[in-house]
Amino acid sequence: MSTVPAPPSASDYGPRRLTVELTNVCNLHCSYCLRDDDALHHTPARYLPVDLFARIAGEAQRVMGIEQVTFTGGEPTLHRDFAGILATVAELKLACSFVTNGWHFAKLWPTLVEHRDAITHVSFSLDGATREAHDGWRGRGSFDRVVQAFTRCWAGGMPFKVKVTLRRDTAADLERLAMFAARMGAAGLSFAHVMPTSASSEATALSPDERAAAEREIAMLARVFKMPVTIDVGYYNVAPVAPCSPLAGSSANVDYRGQLTLCCNLSGFRGAQGESDVIGDLAREPFADLYERLQRQSAAHAGRRLATLSALAEAGDTADLSTGSPCLFCLGTLGKTPWSSAATKGAS
């Protein structure tokens, strides 16, 4: 297994920030999505109220010292008052970005121009460097829409980044994806390993050796391209420091119901058993109280991971992928993948 990216230092977690799920709905139906399918497509649509977001963000700014907000979903641009959300960010003198599939981007563009000063960049999800590859996962017309969105951003001076999920199909095309993003004018390209959302998802996931090879290739691309090329947390990493911003205490997630949770990747996870990552309801309790509990849970879980790695090292054993990957460790020990035989290995 590979540890190509260096272990994080205190400055590597980025600015203190909130990740905020604005809604539970999405207009696309990607089979590998980590969000619960019923919440996305069968549960009635819910939208985080603008006034609740304003209170949460203001309190997080005072208590936690956040500087930035990242909006996710569902598809965040489907929020019925997205303009009001951006206006709130501007009023609080915060900065924001959001992740989108780009489908409604032309309709959204005037709103983004109006609130340009509050937006650092837009992140677009991409599943392939060709129409056939991307639309195979996201549906007919998706590629044309997202490419049009790239072009609109580039022409309008709006920085944008491209996010690619690492599966067997995309791992075989890393250089082409990087070249495509660079040619479109992207300000950055990031890769992230596909999450284990079901037993069937393993068919598209990389093996440990394939993951290591992909991580080495991404490291090489990062040296070649002027555009930043990165890989998100989730790679094999047994360093004794907190591997991510949630466990380091520098970020927190708010779901579409207004609940404070440990991590955006764990929130509403498809096929999960329970919600042990939920800290509490921000509509009922002050952010300061819940943030204190979040810090305790983050420290406890980071300690649990370190204890597991230390025990393996003392026994002369090497951590397998389900333990060595911070994301897989959290998913397994917090009951997010009950269908997996490795789900509770790190909890013992």
C-alpha positions as CSV (number, residue, x, y, z in Angstrom):
1,M,0.0,0.0,0.0
2,S,1.1,3.6,-0.6
3,T,1.4,6.6,1.6
4,V,2.3,9.0,-1.3
5,P,0.8,12.1,0.3
6,A,2.8,13.3,3.3
7,P,1.1,13.1,6.7
8,P,-0.7,16.3,7.5
9,S,0.8,19.1,9.6
10,A,-1.3,21.5,11.6
11,S,-1.4,23.9,8.6
12,D,-2.6,21.2,6.2
13,Y,-6.2,21.1,7.4
14,G,-7.0,24.4,5.7
15,P,-9.0,27.3,7.1
16,R,-11.5,26.6,9.8
17,R,-14.8,25.9,8.1
18,L,-18.3,24.5,8.0
19,T,-19.6,22.1,5.4
20,V,-23.3,22.7,5.1
21,E,-25.8,20.4,3.3
22,L,-28.4,22.8,1.9
23,T,-30.9,20.2,0.8
24,N,-31.5,16.5,0.7
25,V,-32.6,16.3,-3.0
26,C,-30.7,15.9,-6.3
27,N,-31.8,16.0,-9.9
28,L,-29.3,13.2,-10.9
29,H,-29.2,9.6,-9.7
30,C,-25.6,8.5,-9.5
31,S,-25.4,4.9,-8.3
32,Y,-22.2,5.5,-6.3
33,C,-23.5,8.5,-4.4
34,L,-22.7,8.3,-0.7
35,R,-26.0,9.9,0.4
36,D,-29.0,7.7,1.3
37,D,-31.0,7.0,-1.8
38,D,-34.4,7.3,0.0
39,A,-33.4,10.8,1.3
40,L,-32.3,11.9,-2.2
41,H,-35.1,10.7,-4.3
42,H,-38.1,9.4,-2.2
43,T,-38.2,11.5,1.0
44,P,-40.0,14.9,0.6
45,A,-37.6,17.7,-0.3
46,R,-36.2,19.6,2.6
47,Y,-34.2,22.8,2.6
48,L,-32.1,24.2,5.4
49,P,-33.9,27.5,6.3
50,V,-31.9,30.7,5.5
51,D,-32.5,32.1,8.9
52,L,-31.3,29.0,10.6
53,F,-28.2,28.9,8.4
54,A,-27.6,32.6,9.3
55,R,-27.7,31.9,13.0
56,I,-25.6,28.7,12.8
57,A,-22.9,30.4,10.6
58,G,-22.8,33.5,12.8
59,E,-22.4,31.4,16.0
60,A,-19.8,29.2,14.3
61,Q,-17.9,32.3,13.3
62,R,-17.8,33.5,16.9
63,V,-17.3,30.1,18.6
64,M,-15.2,28.2,16.2
65,G,-13.6,31.0,14.2
66,I,-14.7,29.7,10.8
67,E,-13.6,31.6,7.8
68,Q,-15.2,29.6,5.0
69,V,-18.4,27.6,4.2
70,T,-18.6,24.8,1.7
71,F,-22.1,23.9,0.4
72,T,-23.0,20.4,-0.5
73,G,-26.3,18.4,-0.7
74,G,-27.9,16.7,-2.4
75,E,-27.5,19.2,-5.2
76,P,-27.0,22.5,-3.2
77,T,-28.0,24.8,-6.1
78,L,-31.6,23.3,-5.9
79,H,-32.1,25.1,-2.6
80,R,-35.2,27.3,-3.1
81,D,-33.4,30.4,-1.9
82,F,-29.8,29.9,-2.9
83,A,-29.5,33.6,-3.5
84,G,-30.5,34.2,0.1
85,I,-27.8,31.7,1.3
86,L,-25.1,33.5,-0.7
87,A,-26.3,36.9,0.6
88,T,-26.0,35.6,4.2
89,V,-22.4,34.5,3.5
90,A,-21.6,38.0,2.2
91,E,-23.3,39.7,5.2
92,L,-21.2,37.7,7.6
93,K,-18.1,38.5,5.6
94,L,-17.4,34.9,5.1
95,A,-16.3,33.1,1.9
96,C,-17.9,30.1,0.3
97,S,-17.7,27.5,-2.4
98,F,-20.1,24.8,-3.4
99,V,-20.0,21.4,-5.2
100,T,-22.4,21.0,-8.1
101,N,-23.3,18.7,-11.0
102,G,-23.6,21.8,-13.2
103,W,-27.0,20.9,-14.6
104,H,-28.7,24.1,-13.7
105,F,-25.6,26.3,-13.9
106,A,-26.9,28.6,-16.8
107,K,-30.0,29.5,-14.7
108,L,-27.8,30.0,-11.6
109,W,-25.2,32.2,-13.3
110,P,-26.8,35.6,-12.7
111,T,-27.1,34.9,-9.0
112,L,-23.4,33.9,-8.8
113,V,-22.4,37.1,-10.6
114,E,-24.5,39.1,-8.1
115,H,-22.7,37.5,-5.2
116,R,-19.3,37.1,-6.8
117,D,-17.3,38.6,-4.0
118,A,-18.5,35.9,-1.5
119,I,-17.5,32.9,-3.7
120,T,-14.0,31.6,-3.7
121,H,-14.6,29.0,-6.4
122,V,-17.1,26.4,-7.8
123,S,-16.4,22.7,-7.7
124,F,-17.8,20.5,-10.4
125,S,-18.2,16.7,-10.2
126,L,-16.8,14.9,-13.3
127,D,-17.1,11.2,-14.1
128,G,-15.1,11.1,-17.3
129,A,-13.3,13.1,-20.0
130,T,-15.7,12.1,-22.7
131,R,-19.5,12.4,-23.1
132,E,-19.9,8.7,-23.1
133,A,-17.9,8.2,-19.9
134,H,-19.5,11.0,-17.9
135,D,-23.1,10.4,-19.1
136,G,-22.8,6.7,-18.4
137,W,-22.8,7.6,-14.7
138,R,-24.9,10.7,-14.7
139,G,-27.4,10.5,-17.5
140,R,-27.7,11.9,-21.1
141,G,-26.9,15.6,-21.4
142,S,-24.9,15.8,-18.2
143,F,-21.5,16.1,-19.9
144,D,-22.7,18.9,-22.3
145,R,-24.1,20.8,-19.3
146,V,-21.0,20.6,-17.2
147,V,-18.7,21.6,-20.0
148,Q,-20.9,24.6,-20.8
149,A,-20.6,25.5,-17.1
150,F,-16.8,25.2,-17.3
151,T,-16.8,27.5,-20.2
152,R,-19.1,30.0,-18.5
153,C,-16.9,30.1,-15.5
154,W,-13.7,30.6,-17.5
155,A,-15.2,33.3,-19.7
156,G,-16.7,35.0,-16.6
157,G,-13.6,34.9,-14.4
158,M,-15.1,32.6,-11.9
159,P,-12.4,30.1,-10.6
160,F,-13.6,26.5,-10.8
161,K,-12.2,23.1,-9.7
162,V,-12.9,19.6,-10.9
163,K,-13.6,16.7,-8.6
164,V,-13.3,13.1,-9.8
165,T,-14.2,9.9,-8.0
166,L,-11.6,7.2,-8.2
167,R,-13.1,4.0,-9.6
168,R,-11.6,1.4,-12.0
169,D,-12.9,3.3,-15.0
170,T,-11.5,6.8,-13.9
171,A,-8.3,5.3,-12.5
172,A,-7.5,4.0,-16.0
173,D,-7.8,7.6,-17.4
174,L,-6.1,9.8,-14.9
175,E,-3.8,11.7,-17.3
176,R,-6.6,12.3,-19.8
177,L,-8.8,13.6,-17.0
178,A,-6.0,16.0,-15.8
179,M,-5.4,17.2,-19.4
180,F,-9.1,17.8,-20.0
181,A,-9.5,19.8,-16.7
182,A,-6.4,21.8,-17.5
183,R,-7.5,22.6,-21.1
184,M,-10.9,23.7,-19.8
185,G,-9.2,26.2,-17.5
186,A,-9.7,24.5,-14.1
187,A,-8.1,26.1,-11.1
188,G,-7.6,22.7,-9.6
189,L,-8.3,19.0,-9.9
190,S,-8.9,16.7,-6.9
191,F,-9.5,12.9,-6.8
192,A,-11.2,10.9,-4.1
193,H,-11.6,7.2,-3.6
194,V,-15.1,5.9,-4.1
195,M,-17.0,5.3,-0.9
196,P,-18.2,1.7,-0.1
197,T,-22.0,2.4,-0.3
198,S,-23.0,-1.2,-0.8
199,A,-21.6,-4.7,-1.5
200,S,-22.1,-4.0,-5.3
201,S,-20.0,-0.8,-5.1
202,E,-16.9,-3.0,-4.5
203,A,-17.1,-4.0,-8.2
204,T,-16.0,-0.5,-9.2
205,A,-13.6,0.2,-6.3
206,L,-9.9,-0.2,-6.6
207,S,-8.0,-3.0,-5.0
208,P,-5.3,-2.0,-2.5
209,D,-2.6,-2.4,-5.2
210,E,-4.7,-0.5,-7.7
211,R,-5.3,2.3,-5.1
212,A,-1.5,2.6,-4.5
213,A,-0.8,2.7,-8.3
214,A,-3.5,5.4,-8.7
215,E,-2.1,7.5,-5.8
216,R,1.4,7.3,-7.3
217,E,0.1,8.4,-10.7
218,I,-1.7,11.4,-9.1
219,A,1.5,12.3,-7.3
220,M,3.3,12.3,-10.6
221,L,0.5,14.4,-12.3
222,A,0.8,16.9,-9.4
223,R,4.5,17.4,-10.3
224,V,3.8,17.8,-14.1
225,F,0.8,20.1,-14.2
226,K,0.8,23.8,-13.2
227,M,-2.8,23.3,-12.1
228,P,-2.9,21.9,-8.5
229,V,-3.7,18.1,-8.6
230,T,-4.6,16.6,-5.2
231,I,-6.1,13.6,-3.6
232,D,-8.7,13.9,-0.8
233,V,-8.4,12.2,2.6
234,G,-9.2,8.5,2.3
235,Y,-5.9,7.1,1.0
236,Y,-3.9,4.7,3.1
237,N,-2.3,6.7,5.9
238,V,-1.1,5.2,9.3
239,A,0.6,8.4,10.5
240,P,-0.2,9.0,14.2
241,V,-1.6,12.5,13.7
242,A,-5.2,13.4,13.0
243,P,-5.7,12.5,9.3
244,C,-8.4,15.0,8.4
245,S,-9.9,18.3,9.4
246,P,-13.0,16.8,11.3
247,L,-10.8,14.7,13.6
248,A,-8.4,17.6,13.9
249,G,-11.3,19.7,15.1
250,S,-10.9,22.4,12.4
251,S,-14.1,21.6,10.5
252,A,-17.7,20.5,11.2
253,N,-20.7,19.5,9.1
254,V,-24.3,20.7,9.3
255,D,-26.8,18.5,7.6
256,Y,-30.0,19.6,5.8
257,R,-32.0,19.1,9.0
258,G,-29.8,21.6,10.9
259,Q,-28.0,18.9,12.8
260,L,-24.3,19.2,13.7
261,T,-22.4,16.1,12.6
262,L,-18.8,14.9,12.6
263,C,-18.1,14.7,8.9
264,C,-19.8,15.4,5.6
265,N,-18.7,12.0,4.2
266,L,-20.4,10.2,7.1
267,S,-23.6,12.2,7.0
268,G,-26.7,10.5,5.7
269,F,-24.5,7.6,4.5
270,R,-26.2,5.2,2.1
271,G,-27.1,1.9,3.9
272,A,-25.9,3.1,7.3
273,Q,-27.0,1.7,10.6
274,G,-27.9,4.5,13.0
275,E,-26.5,8.0,13.2
276,S,-23.7,7.9,15.7
277,D,-22.0,10.8,13.9
278,V,-24.8,13.2,14.8
279,I,-23.9,15.5,17.7
280,G,-27.2,17.3,18.1
281,D,-29.9,19.6,16.7
282,L,-28.8,23.2,16.1
283,A,-32.4,24.3,15.9
284,R,-32.8,23.4,19.5
285,E,-29.3,23.9,21.1
286,P,-26.7,26.6,20.7
287,F,-23.7,26.0,18.5
288,A,-21.3,26.5,21.4
289,D,-22.8,23.6,23.4
290,L,-22.8,21.2,20.4
291,Y,-19.4,22.2,19.2
292,E,-17.9,21.3,22.6
293,R,-19.5,17.9,22.3
294,L,-18.2,17.6,18.7
295,Q,-14.6,18.3,19.9
296,R,-14.9,15.6,22.5
297,Q,-16.2,13.1,20.0
298,S,-13.5,14.1,17.4
299,A,-10.8,13.6,20.0
300,A,-12.3,10.3,21.2
301,H,-12.5,8.9,17.7
302,A,-9.0,10.1,16.7
303,G,-7.8,8.4,19.9
304,R,-9.6,5.2,19.0
305,R,-8.0,5.2,15.6
306,L,-4.5,5.8,17.1
307,A,-5.0,3.0,19.7
308,T,-6.0,0.6,16.9
309,L,-2.9,1.5,14.9
310,S,-0.6,1.3,17.9
311,A,-1.9,-2.1,18.9
312,L,-1.2,-3.4,15.4
313,A,2.3,-2.0,15.4
314,E,3.1,-3.5,18.8
315,A,1.9,-6.9,17.5
316,G,4.1,-6.5,14.5
317,D,1.1,-6.4,12.2
318,T,0.4,-4.1,9.2
319,A,-2.9,-2.3,9.1
320,D,-5.1,-3.5,6.3
321,L,-7.0,-1.1,4.1
322,S,-10.1,-1.0,6.2
323,T,-8.0,0.3,9.1
324,G,-5.3,2.2,7.3
325,S,-7.7,4.3,5.3
326,P,-9.1,7.0,7.7
327,C,-12.4,7.1,5.9
328,L,-12.9,3.4,5.8
329,F,-11.9,3.2,9.5
330,C,-14.6,5.7,10.4
331,L,-17.2,4.2,8.2
332,G,-16.6,0.8,9.7
333,T,-16.4,1.7,13.4
334,L,-19.4,4.1,13.3
335,G,-21.8,1.6,11.8
336,K,-22.0,3.1,8.3
337,T,-21.2,-0.1,6.4
338,P,-23.1,-2.9,8.2
339,W,-23.2,-5.0,5.1
340,S,-19.4,-5.3,5.1
341,S,-17.5,-8.1,6.7
342,A,-14.8,-5.6,7.6
343,A,-17.2,-3.1,9.1
344,T,-16.3,-3.5,12.7
345,K,-12.6,-4.7,12.5
346,G,-11.3,-1.3,13.8
347,A,-13.7,-1.3,16.7
348,S,-12.2,-4.3,18.4
